Amino acid sequence: KILVRTILEGSTIVMKAINTNQEKALKKAISVSPRGKRAMELLNITVGTQSISPLYWSIESGSLNCSKAMITDLLTIRADRDNYYYGCDELFRRHPEVIQRLCADAAALLPTLLDGLIWRSRLAINAQRRVNYYVKHMIQDDDGKFDKALEWLVDGQDPKIICHPVVVLFSDMVWGRLASRYFFLGRCYFVFTLIVFITSQSILQHLNEGHESEPQQIATFLCRLFIYLGSMGQLFINQAKHLASDCKTKSFVSVGCIKIPE
């Protein structure tokens, strides 16, 4: 009975279309769904206590034609007399790691996904068209933390994807409004430590050749102490964090018969 129930509940018209891997069959299957429930028909099927994603199912089974049609359907803007319907929020809420999944298993679908995050007006005013970019979920996740979409795209090592207008826009936003400030402060701190290092090693050492006074020795000691704690201490903390992360995830590299963290 459990097996029969699983087959009956899981064998929806969408899942049957996925098994055929035909875009036309999928469009016909999803066309009967109302606009408000169309997205969840493609993202969530409940079988007993288990939840199955038809989108991920099609990617895992290699039905990329259906996967492309599903992503295109999800990211198509529809409307009725009361509301607009756009499956972007539902897609990223159901699968916040969809960028990572596509980079790993279906990189050919990334352009389709990114193109769906752009809306271009059909009307031109003064030889210009309005364009909307829906990049909220590429920058921030549902918990309010910085999303790893850019990191996943960089790990994919595809220059064409990195040059996509959506990726260029949200990476420029992250750089211009957040990252550039911290990068500049980091470079300023590096220059300051370099000045302190030069002062302790070159300037203070040659003020009184062979006759260093006590204040001079104290200043040299304080400068070197700052360098050790400020530079080497920061490096030690960063390496300790990477060591703890590698040990937690069991990321080791074998060197001869010895395993060391990556």
One Martini backbone bead per residue (centre of mass of N, CA, C, O) as a GRO file, in nm:
protein
  262
    1LYS     BB    1   0.057   0.063  -0.020
    2ILE     BB    2   0.295   0.259  -0.003
    3LEU     BB    3   0.392   0.224  -0.293
    4VAL     BB    4   0.128   0.306  -0.434
    5ARG     BB    5   0.106   0.586  -0.304
    6THR     BB    6   0.371   0.700  -0.409
    7ILE     BB    7   0.309   0.670  -0.710
    8LEU     BB    8   0.042   0.830  -0.720
    9GLU     BB    9   0.143   1.103  -0.585
   10GLY     BB   10   0.410   1.136  -0.775
   11SER     BB   11   0.228   1.103  -1.049
   12THR     BB   12   0.236   1.363  -1.208
   13ILE     BB   13   0.224   1.552  -1.491
   14VAL     BB   14   0.505   1.668  -1.446
   15MET     BB   15   0.664   1.403  -1.397
   16LYS     BB   16   0.587   1.274  -1.668
   17ALA     BB   17   0.722   1.495  -1.842
   18ILE     BB   18   1.010   1.455  -1.736
   19ASN     BB   19   1.046   1.158  -1.842
   20THR     BB   20   1.041   1.264  -2.151
   21ASN     BB   21   1.206   1.531  -2.211
   22GLN     BB   22   0.970   1.746  -2.299
   23GLU     BB   23   0.881   2.064  -2.344
   24LYS     BB   24   0.590   2.038  -2.450
   25ALA     BB   25   0.483   1.854  -2.219
   26LEU     BB   26   0.533   2.053  -1.988
   27LYS     BB   27   0.361   2.289  -2.086
   28LYS     BB   28   0.098   2.123  -2.088
   29ALA     BB   29   0.102   2.043  -1.783
   30ILE     BB   30   0.124   2.352  -1.663
   31SER     BB   31  -0.125   2.503  -1.805
   32VAL     BB   32  -0.352   2.410  -1.581
   33SER     BB   33  -0.230   2.600  -1.386
   34PRO     BB   34  -0.249   2.839  -1.180
   35ARG     BB   35  -0.071   3.119  -1.126
   36GLY     BB   36  -0.042   3.094  -0.804
   37LYS     BB   37   0.053   2.760  -0.840
   38ARG     BB   38   0.279   2.716  -1.056
   39ALA     BB   39   0.548   2.716  -0.899
   40MET     BB   40   0.488   2.476  -0.695
   41GLU     BB   41   0.455   2.258  -0.918
   42LEU     BB   42   0.782   2.287  -0.983
   43LEU     BB   43   0.897   2.268  -0.655
   44ASN     BB   44   0.651   2.091  -0.513
   45ILE     BB   45   0.615   1.753  -0.379
   46THR     BB   46   0.397   1.554  -0.185
   47VAL     BB   47   0.503   1.240  -0.019
   48GLY     BB   48   0.372   1.235   0.248
   49THR     BB   49   0.665   1.337   0.428
   50GLN     BB   50   0.776   1.410   0.148
   51SER     BB   51   0.987   1.635  -0.046
   52ILE     BB   52   0.970   1.722  -0.392
   53SER     BB   53   1.168   1.839  -0.668
   54PRO     BB   54   1.121   1.867  -0.999
   55LEU     BB   55   1.372   2.026  -1.076
   56TYR     BB   56   1.586   1.838  -0.941
   57TRP     BB   57   1.490   1.581  -1.077
   58SER     BB   58   1.560   1.668  -1.369
   59ILE     BB   59   1.862   1.709  -1.317
   60GLU     BB   60   1.933   1.422  -1.208
   61SER     BB   61   1.802   1.275  -1.478
   62GLY     BB   62   1.880   1.468  -1.740
   63SER     BB   63   1.625   1.673  -1.796
   64LEU     BB   64   1.712   1.962  -1.943
   65ASN     BB   65   1.470   2.052  -2.109
   66CYS     BB   66   1.278   2.071  -1.866
   67SER     BB   67   1.449   2.255  -1.690
   68LYS     BB   68   1.445   2.497  -1.880
   69ALA     BB   69   1.135   2.526  -1.890
   70MET     BB   70   1.097   2.571  -1.585
   71ILE     BB   71   1.269   2.826  -1.552
   72THR     BB   72   1.119   2.994  -1.762
   73ASP     BB   73   0.841   2.976  -1.622
   74LEU     BB   74   0.921   3.095  -1.344
   75LEU     BB   75   1.061   3.368  -1.503
   76THR     BB   76   0.767   3.455  -1.577
   77ILE     BB   77   0.562   3.722  -1.628
   78ARG     BB   78   0.244   3.754  -1.475
   79ALA     BB   79  -0.117   3.842  -1.508
   80ASP     BB   80  -0.392   4.002  -1.365
   81ARG     BB   81  -0.627   4.210  -1.223
   82ASP     BB   82  -0.454   4.196  -0.931
   83ASN     BB   83  -0.177   4.043  -1.018
   84TYR     BB   84   0.156   3.947  -0.998
   85TYR     BB   85   0.368   3.680  -1.147
   86TYR     BB   86   0.678   3.560  -0.988
   87GLY     BB   87   0.916   3.286  -0.931
   88CYS     BB   88   1.173   3.390  -0.781
   89ASP     BB   89   1.108   3.367  -0.478
   90GLU     BB   90   1.030   3.066  -0.479
   91LEU     BB   91   1.295   2.953  -0.585
   92PHE     BB   92   1.490   3.074  -0.354
   93ARG     BB   93   1.326   2.959  -0.115
   94ARG     BB   94   1.345   2.654  -0.197
   95HIS     BB   95   1.646   2.721  -0.354
   96PRO     BB   96   1.918   2.883  -0.236
   97GLU     BB   97   2.134   2.670  -0.402
   98VAL     BB   98   2.091   2.684  -0.720
   99ILE     BB   99   2.361   2.787  -0.824
  100GLN     BB  100   2.534   2.553  -0.723
  101ARG     BB  101   2.382   2.327  -0.869
  102LEU     BB  102   2.428   2.430  -1.159
  103CYS     BB  103   2.739   2.440  -1.152
  104ALA     BB  104   2.764   2.124  -1.099
  105ASP     BB  105   2.514   1.986  -1.303
  106ALA     BB  106   2.398   2.265  -1.491
  107ALA     BB  107   2.557   2.502  -1.658
  108ALA     BB  108   2.363   2.544  -1.914
  109LEU     BB  109   2.131   2.693  -1.719
  110LEU     BB  110   2.242   2.968  -1.625
  111PRO     BB  111   2.155   3.164  -1.854
  112THR     BB  112   1.852   3.119  -1.809
  113LEU     BB  113   1.840   3.223  -1.520
  114LEU     BB  114   1.969   3.507  -1.566
  115ASP     BB  115   1.769   3.603  -1.785
  116GLY     BB  116   1.515   3.582  -1.587
  117LEU     BB  117   1.633   3.845  -1.410
  118ILE     BB  118   1.527   4.003  -1.668
  119TRP     BB  119   1.358   4.311  -1.755
  120ARG     BB  120   1.216   4.430  -2.066
  121SER     BB  121   1.098   4.674  -2.228
  122ARG     BB  122   0.896   4.735  -2.523
  123LEU     BB  123   0.949   5.036  -2.467
  124ALA     BB  124   1.066   5.338  -2.623
  125ILE     BB  125   1.244   5.621  -2.471
  126ASN     BB  126   1.464   5.799  -2.615
  127ALA     BB  127   1.619   5.531  -2.703
  128GLN     BB  128   1.501   5.387  -2.434
  129ARG     BB  129   1.503   5.115  -2.198
  130ARG     BB  130   1.363   4.949  -1.952
  131VAL     BB  131   1.544   4.782  -1.676
  132ASN     BB  132   1.515   4.490  -1.473
  133TYR     BB  133   1.680   4.369  -1.174
  134TYR     BB  134   1.676   4.046  -0.996
  135VAL     BB  135   1.922   4.048  -0.717
  136LYS     BB  136   1.855   3.989  -0.420
  137HIS     BB  137   1.929   3.670  -0.398
  138MET     BB  138   2.242   3.726  -0.478
  139ILE     BB  139   2.307   3.892  -0.199
  140GLN     BB  140   2.060   3.787  -0.015
  141ASP     BB  141   1.925   3.602   0.219
  142ASP     BB  142   1.671   3.507   0.436
  143ASP     BB  143   1.875   3.581   0.695
  144GLY     BB  144   2.055   3.846   0.598
  145LYS     BB  145   2.287   3.727   0.448
  146PHE     BB  146   2.545   3.667   0.258
  147ASP     BB  147   2.562   3.548  -0.043
  148LYS     BB  148   2.721   3.271  -0.246
  149ALA     BB  149   2.692   3.321  -0.555
  150LEU     BB  150   2.966   3.443  -0.637
  151GLU     BB  151   3.140   3.210  -0.536
  152TRP     BB  152   3.012   2.991  -0.719
  153LEU     BB  153   3.077   3.129  -0.991
  154VAL     BB  154   3.383   3.134  -0.955
  155ASP     BB  155   3.416   2.823  -0.921
  156GLY     BB  156   3.313   2.764  -1.219
  157GLN     BB  157   3.499   2.904  -1.439
  158ASP     BB  158   3.306   3.110  -1.624
  159PRO     BB  159   3.340   3.385  -1.821
  160LYS     BB  160   3.051   3.419  -1.940
  161ILE     BB  161   2.903   3.436  -1.669
  162ILE     BB  162   3.065   3.675  -1.542
  163CYS     BB  163   2.965   3.865  -1.802
  164HIS     BB  164   2.696   3.887  -1.708
  165PRO     BB  165   2.482   4.138  -1.632
  166VAL     BB  166   2.395   4.035  -1.351
  167VAL     BB  167   2.678   3.983  -1.234
  168VAL     BB  168   2.791   4.265  -1.282
  169LEU     BB  169   2.588   4.422  -1.112
  170PHE     BB  170   2.609   4.276  -0.827
  171SER     BB  171   2.919   4.301  -0.801
  172ASP     BB  172   2.928   4.613  -0.816
  173MET     BB  173   2.752   4.659  -0.569
  174VAL     BB  174   2.930   4.515  -0.363
  175TRP     BB  175   3.184   4.682  -0.416
  176GLY     BB  176   3.073   4.985  -0.396
  177ARG     BB  177   2.895   4.942  -0.105
  178LEU     BB  178   3.124   4.746   0.057
  179ALA     BB  179   3.411   4.619  -0.024
  180SER     BB  180   3.588   4.874  -0.085
  181ARG     BB  181   3.610   4.978   0.205
  182TYR     BB  182   3.758   4.730   0.328
  183PHE     BB  183   3.990   4.728   0.129
  184PHE     BB  184   4.100   5.011   0.196
  185LEU     BB  185   4.149   4.959   0.498
  186GLY     BB  186   4.345   4.723   0.454
  187ARG     BB  187   4.559   4.888   0.295
  188CYS     BB  188   4.611   5.098   0.517
  189TYR     BB  189   4.712   4.897   0.728
  190PHE     BB  190   4.949   4.791   0.561
  191VAL     BB  191   5.098   5.063   0.533
  192PHE     BB  192   5.130   5.115   0.835
  193THR     BB  193   5.297   4.859   0.899
  194LEU     BB  194   5.525   4.931   0.702
  195ILE     BB  195   5.612   5.191   0.843
  196VAL     BB  196   5.677   5.061   1.114
  197PHE     BB  197   5.891   4.866   1.007
  198ILE     BB  198   6.085   5.078   0.888
  199THR     BB  199   6.128   5.231   1.149
  200SER     BB  200   6.250   4.988   1.318
  201GLN     BB  201   6.477   4.888   1.095
  202SER     BB  202   6.599   5.182   0.981
  203ILE     BB  203   6.565   5.445   1.149
  204LEU     BB  204   6.625   5.373   1.453
  205GLN     BB  205   6.904   5.223   1.392
  206HIS     BB  206   7.037   5.520   1.261
  207LEU     BB  207   7.046   5.753   1.467
  208ASN     BB  208   7.257   5.590   1.672
  209GLU     BB  209   7.549   5.465   1.613
  210GLY     BB  210   7.606   5.245   1.880
  211HIS     BB  211   7.397   5.463   2.057
  212GLU     BB  212   7.145   5.356   2.217
  213SER     BB  213   6.882   5.460   2.366
  214GLU     BB  214   6.626   5.392   2.569
  215PRO     BB  215   6.391   5.518   2.401
  216GLN     BB  216   6.479   5.378   2.137
  217GLN     BB  217   6.443   5.085   2.238
  218ILE     BB  218   6.144   5.111   2.312
  219ALA     BB  219   6.042   5.189   2.030
  220THR     BB  220   6.144   4.936   1.888
  221PHE     BB  221   5.988   4.733   2.059
  222LEU     BB  222   5.698   4.842   1.998
  223CYS     BB  223   5.709   4.810   1.692
  224ARG     BB  224   5.763   4.502   1.690
  225LEU     BB  225   5.519   4.422   1.859
  226PHE     BB  226   5.310   4.526   1.658
  227ILE     BB  227   5.394   4.347   1.421
  228TYR     BB  228   5.352   4.071   1.556
  229LEU     BB  229   5.049   4.118   1.642
  230GLY     BB  230   4.922   4.253   1.381
  231SER     BB  231   5.030   4.039   1.166
  232MET     BB  232   5.091   3.756   1.282
  233GLY     BB  233   4.829   3.734   1.448
  234GLN     BB  234   4.633   3.746   1.209
  235LEU     BB  235   4.752   3.502   1.059
  236PHE     BB  236   4.703   3.297   1.288
  237ILE     BB  237   4.395   3.324   1.302
  238ASN     BB  238   4.333   3.243   1.008
  239GLN     BB  239   4.470   2.962   1.022
  240ALA     BB  240   4.295   2.854   1.256
  241LYS     BB  241   4.026   2.866   1.102
  242HIS     BB  242   4.107   2.678   0.869
  243LEU     BB  243   4.177   2.436   1.048
  244ALA     BB  244   3.898   2.401   1.178
  245SER     BB  245   3.742   2.366   0.911
  246ASP     BB  246   3.898   2.115   0.805
  247CYS     BB  247   3.838   1.934   1.052
  248LYS     BB  248   3.527   1.946   1.031
  249THR     BB  249   3.530   1.849   0.708
  250LYS     BB  250   3.774   1.659   0.644
  251SER     BB  251   4.018   1.829   0.497
  252PHE     BB  252   4.261   1.629   0.347
  253VAL     BB  253   4.614   1.578   0.281
  254SER     BB  254   4.840   1.360   0.134
  255VAL     BB  255   5.178   1.317   0.273
  256GLY     BB  256   5.231   1.032   0.215
  257CYS     BB  257   5.147   0.911   0.546
  258ILE     BB  258   5.036   1.206   0.586
  259LYS     BB  259   4.777   1.406   0.725
  260ILE     BB  260   4.672   1.726   0.610
  261PRO     BB  261   4.550   2.015   0.594
  262GLU     BB  262   4.445   2.232   0.336
   0.00000   0.00000   0.00000
